[in-house]
Amino acid sequence: MSGGFEETTSYQLDKDSKEKVAAILEFVFQALQEKGYNPVSQLVGYMISGDPAYITSYKDARTMICKVERDEILEVLIRKYLEG
């Protein structure tokens, strides 16, 4: 069986994209918190399902988070977690 299992695919966001994603996450986190939601739970629901209904429309937070891909969000979150 041959396929693409021999080589590792590389994925990396550029610095501007990372900063944009981080800023959007902070903005969405604040909007969720201000509306009385548990931001972590809501963001986890969104990340797992892809359903933007987990994100409040307050302050256009839902529109903002839909401007970035979930894989970009994951990269920023994992990088931040691993860096400390």
mmCIF file of the C-alpha atoms, coordinates in Angstrom:
data_MODEL
# 
_entry.id   MODEL 
# 
loop_
_atom_site.group_PDB 
_atom_site.id 
_atom_site.type_symbol 
_atom_site.label_atom_id 
_atom_site.label_alt_id 
_atom_site.label_comp_id 
_atom_site.label_asym_id 
_atom_site.label_entity_id 
_atom_site.label_seq_id 
_atom_site.pdbx_PDB_ins_code 
_atom_site.Cartn_x 
_atom_site.Cartn_y 
_atom_site.Cartn_z 
_atom_site.occupancy 
_atom_site.B_iso_or_equiv 
_atom_site.pdbx_formal_charge 
_atom_site.auth_seq_id 
_atom_site.auth_comp_id 
_atom_site.auth_asym_id 
_atom_site.auth_atom_id 
_atom_site.pdbx_PDB_model_num 
ATOM 1  C CA . MET A 1 1  ? 0.000   0.000  0.000  1.00 0.00 ? 1  MET A CA 1 
ATOM 2  C CA . SER A 1 2  ? 1.608   3.226  -1.077 1.00 0.00 ? 2  SER A CA 1 
ATOM 3  C CA . GLY A 1 3  ? 0.304   6.672  -0.385 1.00 0.00 ? 3  GLY A CA 1 
ATOM 4  C CA . GLY A 1 4  ? 1.186   9.917  1.293  1.00 0.00 ? 4  GLY A CA 1 
ATOM 5  C CA . PHE A 1 5  ? 2.232   8.328  4.573  1.00 0.00 ? 5  PHE A CA 1 
ATOM 6  C CA . GLU A 1 6  ? 5.959   8.616  3.874  1.00 0.00 ? 6  GLU A CA 1 
ATOM 7  C CA . GLU A 1 7  ? 6.134   12.394 3.996  1.00 0.00 ? 7  GLU A CA 1 
ATOM 8  C CA . THR A 1 8  ? 4.984   14.867 6.601  1.00 0.00 ? 8  THR A CA 1 
ATOM 9  C CA . THR A 1 9  ? 2.839   17.750 5.459  1.00 0.00 ? 9  THR A CA 1 
ATOM 10 C CA . SER A 1 10 ? 3.891   21.107 6.848  1.00 0.00 ? 10 SER A CA 1 
ATOM 11 C CA . TYR A 1 11 ? 1.379   23.729 7.923  1.00 0.00 ? 11 TYR A CA 1 
ATOM 12 C CA . GLN A 1 12 ? 2.189   27.129 9.345  1.00 0.00 ? 12 GLN A CA 1 
ATOM 13 C CA . LEU A 1 13 ? 0.493   30.501 9.549  1.00 0.00 ? 13 LEU A CA 1 
ATOM 14 C CA . ASP A 1 14 ? 2.431   33.660 8.861  1.00 0.00 ? 14 ASP A CA 1 
ATOM 15 C CA . LYS A 1 15 ? 2.962   36.163 11.673 1.00 0.00 ? 15 LYS A CA 1 
ATOM 16 C CA . ASP A 1 16 ? 0.228   38.561 10.504 1.00 0.00 ? 16 ASP A CA 1 
ATOM 17 C CA . SER A 1 17 ? -2.328  35.747 10.340 1.00 0.00 ? 17 SER A CA 1 
ATOM 18 C CA . LYS A 1 18 ? -1.409  34.555 13.835 1.00 0.00 ? 18 LYS A CA 1 
ATOM 19 C CA . GLU A 1 19 ? -1.855  38.044 15.224 1.00 0.00 ? 19 GLU A CA 1 
ATOM 20 C CA . LYS A 1 20 ? -5.199  38.453 13.435 1.00 0.00 ? 20 LYS A CA 1 
ATOM 21 C CA . VAL A 1 21 ? -6.491  35.138 14.792 1.00 0.00 ? 21 VAL A CA 1 
ATOM 22 C CA . ALA A 1 22 ? -5.297  35.944 18.317 1.00 0.00 ? 22 ALA A CA 1 
ATOM 23 C CA . ALA A 1 23 ? -6.992  39.346 18.227 1.00 0.00 ? 23 ALA A CA 1 
ATOM 24 C CA . ILE A 1 24 ? -10.260 37.817 17.009 1.00 0.00 ? 24 ILE A CA 1 
ATOM 25 C CA . LEU A 1 25 ? -10.135 35.138 19.719 1.00 0.00 ? 25 LEU A CA 1 
ATOM 26 C CA . GLU A 1 26 ? -9.627  37.777 22.411 1.00 0.00 ? 26 GLU A CA 1 
ATOM 27 C CA . PHE A 1 27 ? -12.468 39.877 21.001 1.00 0.00 ? 27 PHE A CA 1 
ATOM 28 C CA . VAL A 1 28 ? -14.850 36.891 20.825 1.00 0.00 ? 28 VAL A CA 1 
ATOM 29 C CA . PHE A 1 29 ? -13.829 35.738 24.307 1.00 0.00 ? 29 PHE A CA 1 
ATOM 30 C CA . GLN A 1 30 ? -14.693 39.174 25.739 1.00 0.00 ? 30 GLN A CA 1 
ATOM 31 C CA . ALA A 1 31 ? -18.029 39.339 23.907 1.00 0.00 ? 31 ALA A CA 1 
ATOM 32 C CA . LEU A 1 32 ? -19.017 35.896 25.182 1.00 0.00 ? 32 LEU A CA 1 
ATOM 33 C CA . GLN A 1 33 ? -17.996 36.829 28.718 1.00 0.00 ? 33 GLN A CA 1 
ATOM 34 C CA . GLU A 1 34 ? -19.904 40.132 28.591 1.00 0.00 ? 34 GLU A CA 1 
ATOM 35 C CA . LYS A 1 35 ? -23.064 38.283 27.547 1.00 0.00 ? 35 LYS A CA 1 
ATOM 36 C CA . GLY A 1 36 ? -22.693 35.878 30.485 1.00 0.00 ? 36 GLY A CA 1 
ATOM 37 C CA . TYR A 1 37 ? -21.585 32.790 28.573 1.00 0.00 ? 37 TYR A CA 1 
ATOM 38 C CA . ASN A 1 38 ? -18.717 30.507 29.518 1.00 0.00 ? 38 ASN A CA 1 
ATOM 39 C CA . PRO A 1 39 ? -16.309 31.524 26.720 1.00 0.00 ? 39 PRO A CA 1 
ATOM 40 C CA . VAL A 1 40 ? -14.244 28.341 26.890 1.00 0.00 ? 40 VAL A CA 1 
ATOM 41 C CA . SER A 1 41 ? -17.264 26.063 26.594 1.00 0.00 ? 41 SER A CA 1 
ATOM 42 C CA . GLN A 1 42 ? -18.756 28.106 23.780 1.00 0.00 ? 42 GLN A CA 1 
ATOM 43 C CA . LEU A 1 43 ? -15.487 28.177 21.832 1.00 0.00 ? 43 LEU A CA 1 
ATOM 44 C CA . VAL A 1 44 ? -15.018 24.428 22.312 1.00 0.00 ? 44 VAL A CA 1 
ATOM 45 C CA . GLY A 1 45 ? -18.530 23.849 20.972 1.00 0.00 ? 45 GLY A CA 1 
ATOM 46 C CA . TYR A 1 46 ? -17.746 25.999 17.966 1.00 0.00 ? 46 TYR A CA 1 
ATOM 47 C CA . MET A 1 47 ? -14.400 24.322 17.325 1.00 0.00 ? 47 MET A CA 1 
ATOM 48 C CA . ILE A 1 48 ? -15.872 20.813 17.500 1.00 0.00 ? 48 ILE A CA 1 
ATOM 49 C CA . SER A 1 49 ? -19.021 21.451 15.490 1.00 0.00 ? 49 SER A CA 1 
ATOM 50 C CA . GLY A 1 50 ? -18.135 24.371 13.252 1.00 0.00 ? 50 GLY A CA 1 
ATOM 51 C CA . ASP A 1 51 ? -21.554 25.807 14.104 1.00 0.00 ? 51 ASP A CA 1 
ATOM 52 C CA . PRO A 1 52 ? -21.257 29.582 14.550 1.00 0.00 ? 52 PRO A CA 1 
ATOM 53 C CA . ALA A 1 53 ? -24.427 29.557 16.689 1.00 0.00 ? 53 ALA A CA 1 
ATOM 54 C CA . TYR A 1 54 ? -22.127 28.776 19.639 1.00 0.00 ? 54 TYR A CA 1 
ATOM 55 C CA . ILE A 1 55 ? -20.752 32.318 19.299 1.00 0.00 ? 55 ILE A CA 1 
ATOM 56 C CA . THR A 1 56 ? -22.853 35.309 20.285 1.00 0.00 ? 56 THR A CA 1 
ATOM 57 C CA . SER A 1 57 ? -23.744 37.867 17.657 1.00 0.00 ? 57 SER A CA 1 
ATOM 58 C CA . TYR A 1 58 ? -23.156 40.563 20.294 1.00 0.00 ? 58 TYR A CA 1 
ATOM 59 C CA . LYS A 1 59 ? -20.613 43.109 19.018 1.00 0.00 ? 59 LYS A CA 1 
ATOM 60 C CA . ASP A 1 60 ? -20.461 41.095 15.741 1.00 0.00 ? 60 ASP A CA 1 
ATOM 61 C CA . ALA A 1 61 ? -18.406 38.389 17.467 1.00 0.00 ? 61 ALA A CA 1 
ATOM 62 C CA . ARG A 1 62 ? -19.979 35.675 15.288 1.00 0.00 ? 62 ARG A CA 1 
ATOM 63 C CA . THR A 1 63 ? -19.078 37.564 12.122 1.00 0.00 ? 63 THR A CA 1 
ATOM 64 C CA . MET A 1 64 ? -15.534 38.068 13.383 1.00 0.00 ? 64 MET A CA 1 
ATOM 65 C CA . ILE A 1 65 ? -14.862 34.414 14.196 1.00 0.00 ? 65 ILE A CA 1 
ATOM 66 C CA . CYS A 1 66 ? -16.220 33.341 10.812 1.00 0.00 ? 66 CYS A CA 1 
ATOM 67 C CA . LYS A 1 67 ? -13.489 35.418 9.153  1.00 0.00 ? 67 LYS A CA 1 
ATOM 68 C CA . VAL A 1 68 ? -10.843 32.854 10.159 1.00 0.00 ? 68 VAL A CA 1 
ATOM 69 C CA . GLU A 1 69 ? -10.654 29.114 9.595  1.00 0.00 ? 69 GLU A CA 1 
ATOM 70 C CA . ARG A 1 70 ? -10.935 26.736 12.534 1.00 0.00 ? 70 ARG A CA 1 
ATOM 71 C CA . ASP A 1 71 ? -7.569  25.169 11.678 1.00 0.00 ? 71 ASP A CA 1 
ATOM 72 C CA . GLU A 1 72 ? -5.982  28.609 12.030 1.00 0.00 ? 72 GLU A CA 1 
ATOM 73 C CA . ILE A 1 73 ? -7.608  29.005 15.440 1.00 0.00 ? 73 ILE A CA 1 
ATOM 74 C CA . LEU A 1 74 ? -6.320  25.583 16.479 1.00 0.00 ? 74 LEU A CA 1 
ATOM 75 C CA . GLU A 1 75 ? -2.777  26.430 15.454 1.00 0.00 ? 75 GLU A CA 1 
ATOM 76 C CA . VAL A 1 76 ? -2.791  29.626 17.499 1.00 0.00 ? 76 VAL A CA 1 
ATOM 77 C CA . LEU A 1 77 ? -4.309  27.898 20.540 1.00 0.00 ? 77 LEU A CA 1 
ATOM 78 C CA . ILE A 1 78 ? -1.953  24.919 20.455 1.00 0.00 ? 78 ILE A CA 1 
ATOM 79 C CA . ARG A 1 79 ? 1.102   27.106 19.905 1.00 0.00 ? 79 ARG A CA 1 
ATOM 80 C CA . LYS A 1 80 ? 0.103   29.371 22.815 1.00 0.00 ? 80 LYS A CA 1 
ATOM 81 C CA . TYR A 1 81 ? -0.505  26.374 25.078 1.00 0.00 ? 81 TYR A CA 1 
ATOM 82 C CA . LEU A 1 82 ? 2.795   24.708 24.255 1.00 0.00 ? 82 LEU A CA 1 
ATOM 83 C CA . GLU A 1 83 ? 4.789   27.920 24.608 1.00 0.00 ? 83 GLU A CA 1 
ATOM 84 C CA . GLY A 1 84 ? 3.546   28.322 28.109 1.00 0.00 ? 84 GLY A CA 1 
# 
